[in-house]
Amino acid sequence: MDIELTSHGYLRRPNLHDGRVLGLNLVGKGLRLSVSDIDGRSYILELVGLQRLRCNEFAEGNIIHHIIITTRAKPSSASLRKLLGEPHPSVGEPHRRRHEDWRARCEQSVLDGDLTFVELQSSYGCEMWALCESVKVEAAPRLDSTQP
């Protein structure tokens, strides 16, 4: 399935605003993120060649506010720092400089199109940040909540 992004990288199609994160499945060097839109249509977002992942606050509900997919553009510095972390204040040189150099290399890899930065911001529940090689979206069978 082809995806459509706004000029700022927001996922427009499929429209997952107010949809839900249903599950995450790490498979080899990838992540399969099960989601549904507000009408209950299910999708799998596959993050191929996963390099780094941070996922917080997975809860019952997990309402999606928006998903941003960035490649060949500068990712949000604040969001990239959420994924890559910051050195503890007590960490001195040269370790602090090495961390900043690594963060800059990751940012440059996104700018060059070698990596893709994915950010899922929620209205409630699961937030996610990831670096991967590419993102694929496929329609999934509709889940019937009446089945055991």
Backbone as CSV, one residue per row, in Angstrom:
resi,resn,N_x,N_y,N_z,CA_x,CA_y,CA_z,C_x,C_y,C_z
1,MET,0.846,-1.167,0.000,0.000,0.000,0.000,0.892,1.231,0.000
2,ASP,0.547,2.191,-0.841,1.276,3.450,-0.867,0.841,4.318,0.302
3,ILE,1.823,4.994,0.893,1.496,5.922,1.967,1.571,7.342,1.415
4,GLU,0.863,8.242,2.057,0.901,9.642,1.671,1.267,10.455,2.912
5,LEU,2.250,11.331,2.735,2.717,12.189,3.823,2.437,13.641,3.493
6,THR,2.247,14.466,4.515,2.164,15.910,4.298,3.576,16.417,4.016
7,SER,3.697,17.692,3.693,5.020,18.268,3.419,5.921,18.246,4.648
8,HIS,5.337,18.080,5.847,6.130,18.015,7.081,6.319,16.586,7.575
9,GLY,5.923,15.604,6.762,6.157,14.207,7.114,5.045,13.537,7.901
10,TYR,3.944,14.226,8.149,2.830,13.614,8.877,2.136,12.596,7.971
11,LEU,1.869,11.422,8.535,1.189,10.381,7.772,-0.250,10.809,7.518
12,ARG,-0.596,10.961,6.240,-1.940,11.399,5.852,-2.795,10.217,5.402
13,ARG,-2.157,9.268,4.685,-2.892,8.095,4.213,-2.041,6.867,4.442
14,PRO,-2.509,5.885,5.186,-3.818,5.867,5.815,-3.899,6.889,6.953
15,ASN,-5.099,7.399,7.166,-5.330,8.391,8.215,-5.510,7.658,9.544
16,LEU,-4.503,7.743,10.409,-4.549,7.034,11.686,-4.828,7.952,12.871
17,HIS,-5.135,9.225,12.601,-5.472,10.143,13.686,-6.692,9.606,14.441
18,ASP,-6.565,9.520,15.740,-7.589,8.972,16.641,-7.779,7.465,16.483
19,GLY,-6.893,6.833,15.720,-6.874,5.372,15.664,-6.155,4.836,16.888
20,ARG,-5.845,3.561,16.862,-5.241,2.917,18.036,-4.015,2.096,17.673
21,VAL,-3.068,2.065,18.610,-1.951,1.125,18.539,-2.445,-0.156,19.202
22,LEU,-2.413,-1.252,18.457,-2.930,-2.524,18.962,-1.825,-3.430,19.481
23,GLY,-0.630,-3.319,18.910,0.456,-4.184,19.356,1.740,-3.909,18.610
24,LEU,2.829,-4.389,19.192,4.151,-4.290,18.589,4.745,-5.677,18.563
25,ASN,5.386,-6.012,17.445,5.995,-7.324,17.307,7.375,-7.157,16.684
26,LEU,8.419,-7.429,17.475,9.779,-7.387,16.952,10.033,-8.684,16.201
27,VAL,10.425,-8.543,14.938,10.671,-9.706,14.084,12.030,-9.511,13.431
28,GLY,13.010,-10.311,13.844,14.353,-10.168,13.281,14.867,-8.755,13.477
29,LYS,15.219,-8.104,12.372,15.710,-6.721,12.406,14.607,-5.736,12.044
30,GLY,13.369,-6.075,12.391,12.261,-5.201,12.060,11.228,-5.135,13.163
31,LEU,10.285,-4.231,12.981,9.182,-4.060,13.909,7.904,-4.040,13.098
32,ARG,6.916,-4.809,13.532,5.586,-4.778,12.938,4.657,-4.142,13.964
33,LEU,4.165,-2.956,13.621,3.305,-2.190,14.493,1.869,-2.363,13.999
34,SER,1.034,-3.008,14.814,-0.375,-3.214,14.462,-1.171,-2.018,14.939
35,VAL,-1.921,-1.403,14.011,-2.716,-0.216,14.322,-4.082,-0.338,13.656
36,SER,-5.005,0.496,14.109,-6.298,0.583,13.418,-6.687,2.044,13.313
37,ASP,-7.477,2.365,12.287,-7.967,3.730,12.149,-9.244,3.893,12.961
38,ILE,-9.805,5.070,12.955,-10.978,5.353,13.778,-12.191,4.517,13.361
39,ASP,-12.204,4.038,12.096,-13.313,3.216,11.604,-13.085,1.720,11.829
40,GLY,-11.970,1.374,12.460,-11.699,-0.026,12.766,-10.922,-0.784,11.707
41,ARG,-10.526,-0.122,10.608,-9.696,-0.790,9.594,-8.305,-0.993,10.181
42,SER,-7.760,-2.179,9.984,-6.464,-2.527,10.574,-5.339,-2.425,9.554
43,TYR,-4.171,-2.036,10.050,-2.974,-1.889,9.221,-1.770,-2.411,9.990
44,ILE,-0.757,-2.772,9.226,0.551,-3.108,9.795,1.541,-2.089,9.247
45,LEU,2.207,-1.365,10.142,3.329,-0.514,9.761,4.576,-1.333,10.042
46,GLU,5.307,-1.633,8.993,6.514,-2.436,9.144,7.730,-1.528,9.048
47,LEU,8.526,-1.505,10.106,9.765,-0.751,10.130,10.884,-1.731,9.799
48,VAL,11.391,-1.623,8.584,12.390,-2.553,8.049,13.781,-2.060,8.435
49,GLY,14.665,-2.980,8.793,16.031,-2.611,9.142,16.088,-1.728,10.374
50,LEU,15.377,-2.143,11.402,15.290,-1.361,12.632,16.678,-1.199,13.253
51,GLN,17.051,0.061,13.520,18.352,0.370,14.119,18.227,0.723,15.600
52,ARG,17.133,1.411,15.931,16.961,1.899,17.302,15.466,2.072,17.551
53,LEU,15.014,1.729,18.754,13.594,1.811,19.091,13.429,2.231,20.539
54,ARG,12.483,3.130,20.756,12.059,3.475,22.113,10.539,3.581,22.083
55,CYS,9.914,2.891,23.012,8.460,2.861,23.086,8.084,3.010,24.558
56,ASN,7.248,3.999,24.851,6.852,4.289,26.230,5.345,4.263,26.374
57,GLU,4.901,3.994,27.587,3.512,4.197,28.002,2.493,3.340,27.258
58,PHE,2.887,2.132,26.838,1.902,1.257,26.198,0.821,0.949,27.228
59,ALA,-0.430,1.187,26.864,-1.536,1.042,27.810,-2.772,0.568,27.049
60,GLU,-3.816,0.281,27.772,-5.075,-0.038,27.120,-5.592,1.237,26.463
61,GLY,-5.887,1.172,25.194,-6.369,2.349,24.474,-5.392,2.826,23.430
62,ASN,-4.267,3.380,23.832,-3.208,3.803,22.927,-3.730,4.581,21.718
63,ILE,-4.283,5.746,21.959,-4.888,6.541,20.894,-3.805,7.343,20.169
64,ILE,-3.773,7.210,18.853,-2.769,7.875,18.014,-3.187,9.322,17.772
65,HIS,-2.280,10.243,18.053,-2.508,11.638,17.654,-2.021,11.815,16.225
66,HIS,-0.749,11.480,15.984,-0.222,11.486,14.622,1.080,10.699,14.549
67,ILE,1.448,10.372,13.320,2.691,9.667,13.034,3.474,10.526,12.058
68,ILE,4.751,10.730,12.355,5.630,11.511,11.484,6.709,10.568,10.956
69,ILE,6.893,10.551,9.646,7.912,9.729,8.997,8.856,10.683,8.277
70,THR,10.120,10.675,8.686,11.090,11.630,8.161,12.257,10.910,7.510
71,THR,12.502,11.233,6.249,13.716,10.804,5.555,14.033,11.860,4.507
72,ARG,15.307,12.058,4.257,15.778,13.111,3.351,15.339,14.504,3.823
73,ALA,15.203,14.639,5.132,14.872,15.917,5.776,15.413,15.853,7.198
74,LYS,15.508,17.013,7.834,16.039,17.060,9.201,14.949,16.641,10.183
75,PRO,15.216,15.615,10.983,14.237,15.225,11.999,14.236,16.233,13.145
76,SER,13.154,16.253,13.894,13.070,17.107,15.081,14.202,16.744,16.042
77,SER,14.990,17.737,16.427,16.106,17.483,17.356,15.600,16.968,18.693
78,ALA,14.516,17.555,19.199,13.971,17.118,20.491,13.493,15.677,20.413
79,SER,12.840,15.302,19.321,12.351,13.930,19.172,13.499,12.946,19.002
80,LEU,14.505,13.331,18.227,15.669,12.459,18.046,16.383,12.241,19.380
81,ARG,16.439,13.274,20.215,17.058,13.138,21.539,16.245,12.198,22.438
82,LYS,14.912,12.189,22.265,14.096,11.246,23.033,14.464,9.820,22.678
83,LEU,14.754,9.580,21.410,15.147,8.240,20.978,16.568,7.891,21.413
84,LEU,17.486,8.797,21.197,18.906,8.494,21.411,19.395,8.785,22.819
85,GLY,18.591,9.519,23.597,18.984,9.813,24.962,20.008,10.929,25.049
86,GLU,20.299,11.276,26.271,21.289,12.311,26.574,22.244,11.745,27.611
87,PRO,23.501,12.131,27.557,24.423,11.679,28.599,24.014,12.242,29.959
88,HIS,24.254,11.485,30.982,24.018,11.952,32.353,24.878,13.200,32.589
89,PRO,24.388,14.160,33.365,25.163,15.391,33.607,26.573,15.154,34.138
90,SER,26.786,14.030,34.805,28.120,13.764,35.353,29.098,13.238,34.303
91,VAL,28.600,12.876,33.126,29.477,12.343,32.069,30.303,13.490,31.497
92,GLY,31.593,13.272,31.468,32.496,14.314,30.975,33.033,13.993,29.591
93,GLU,33.960,14.828,29.164,34.629,14.601,27.886,35.600,13.443,28.046
94,PRO,35.879,12.645,27.065,35.445,12.762,25.674,34.113,12.049,25.407
95,HIS,33.523,11.431,26.434,32.306,10.636,26.233,31.125,11.495,25.782
96,ARG,31.012,12.684,26.334,29.921,13.580,25.938,30.049,13.940,24.462
97,ARG,31.231,14.264,24.009,31.477,14.624,22.607,31.179,13.424,21.698
98,ARG,31.574,12.218,22.108,31.305,11.016,21.295,29.813,10.803,21.127
99,HIS,29.044,11.030,22.198,27.595,10.880,22.111,27.002,11.900,21.131
100,GLU,27.438,13.141,21.225,26.936,14.188,20.322,27.330,13.907,18.877
101,ASP,28.541,13.382,18.660,28.960,13.016,17.304,28.087,11.896,16.748
102,TRP,27.775,10.909,17.579,26.909,9.797,17.168,25.514,10.314,16.819
103,ARG,24.970,11.208,17.666,23.654,11.782,17.395,23.662,12.539,16.069
104,ALA,24.736,13.291,15.816,24.863,14.047,14.562,24.950,13.096,13.363
105,ARG,25.656,11.959,13.517,25.736,10.981,12.421,24.367,10.373,12.131
106,CYS,23.604,10.088,13.179,22.245,9.558,12.988,21.381,10.568,12.245
107,GLU,21.448,11.830,12.658,20.687,12.891,11.995,21.090,13.007,10.526
108,GLN,22.396,12.933,10.253,22.883,13.028,8.877,22.415,11.839,8.041
109,SER,22.339,10.659,8.647,21.853,9.470,7.928,20.392,9.635,7.520
110,VAL,19.604,10.309,8.355,18.205,10.603,7.988,18.191,11.640,6.859
111,LEU,18.984,12.685,6.989,19.068,13.717,5.946,19.491,13.125,4.604
112,ASP,20.438,12.188,4.634,20.955,11.571,3.401,19.995,10.528,2.819
113,GLY,18.967,10.142,3.593,18.034,9.131,3.117,18.467,7.704,3.395
114,ASP,19.551,7.530,4.144,20.010,6.180,4.497,19.149,5.575,5.597
115,LEU,18.591,6.428,6.452,17.711,5.984,7.530,16.432,6.809,7.521
116,THR,15.416,6.251,8.150,14.121,6.910,8.300,13.838,7.038,9.791
117,PHE,13.386,8.217,10.198,13.021,8.465,11.587,11.505,8.428,11.675
118,VAL,10.978,7.628,12.596,9.537,7.480,12.767,9.182,7.900,14.182
119,GLU,8.162,8.755,14.269,7.693,9.206,15.576,6.178,9.034,15.638
120,LEU,5.718,8.324,16.655,4.295,8.168,16.902,3.982,8.957,18.158
121,GLN,3.171,10.005,18.005,2.748,10.793,19.156,1.315,10.421,19.464
122,SER,1.033,10.270,20.745,-0.290,9.791,21.133,-1.114,10.882,21.809
123,SER,-2.423,10.685,21.756,-3.334,11.468,22.584,-3.417,10.815,23.954
124,TYR,-3.226,9.491,23.951,-3.236,8.711,25.190,-2.450,7.433,24.945
125,GLY,-1.563,7.092,25.850,-0.880,5.802,25.798,0.430,5.829,25.041
126,CYS,0.607,4.847,24.187,1.870,4.522,23.541,2.460,5.664,22.714
127,GLU,3.710,6.001,23.014,4.507,6.886,22.175,5.709,6.081,21.705
128,MET,6.158,6.363,20.489,7.239,5.565,19.925,8.141,6.441,19.070
129,TRP,9.434,6.161,19.129,10.436,6.785,18.278,11.307,5.661,17.746
130,ALA,11.677,5.734,16.459,12.485,4.660,15.876,13.335,5.187,14.731
131,LEU,14.477,4.541,14.534,15.306,4.724,13.347,15.308,3.391,12.610
132,CYS,15.004,3.437,11.320,14.974,2.223,10.521,15.405,2.559,9.098
133,GLU,15.519,1.528,8.269,15.911,1.749,6.877,14.733,2.228,6.040
134,SER,13.538,1.677,6.287,12.363,2.076,5.516,11.094,1.686,6.255
135,VAL,9.966,2.221,5.775,8.660,1.945,6.370,7.727,1.443,5.272
136,LYS,7.026,0.362,5.564,6.012,-0.176,4.658,4.688,-0.217,5.423
137,VAL,3.581,-0.031,4.702,2.256,-0.116,5.309,1.437,-1.103,4.492
138,GLU,0.755,-1.993,5.186,-0.130,-2.930,4.508,-1.442,-3.028,5.274
139,ALA,-2.513,-3.221,4.525,-3.809,-3.449,5.157,-3.764,-4.816,5.817
140,ALA,-4.402,-4.923,6.955,-4.442,-6.195,7.691,-5.900,-6.620,7.819
141,PRO,-6.132,-7.904,8.071,-7.518,-8.342,8.272,-8.141,-7.572,9.428
142,ARG,-9.393,-7.224,9.267,-10.112,-6.504,10.319,-10.249,-7.405,11.535
143,LEU,-9.966,-6.857,12.696,-10.057,-7.614,13.930,-11.498,-7.598,14.427
144,ASP,-12.009,-8.762,14.798,-13.358,-8.868,15.333,-13.237,-9.064,16.838
145,SER,-13.633,-8.055,17.591,-13.456,-8.100,19.039,-14.365,-9.102,19.722
146,THR,-15.300,-9.724,18.985,-16.183,-10.701,19.615,-15.563,-12.095,19.632
147,GLN,-14.479,-12.301,18.895,-13.828,-13.602,18.886,-12.951,-13.735,20.110
148,PRO,-12.829,-14.962,20.660,-11.983,-15.154,21.856,-10.516,-14.980,21.525
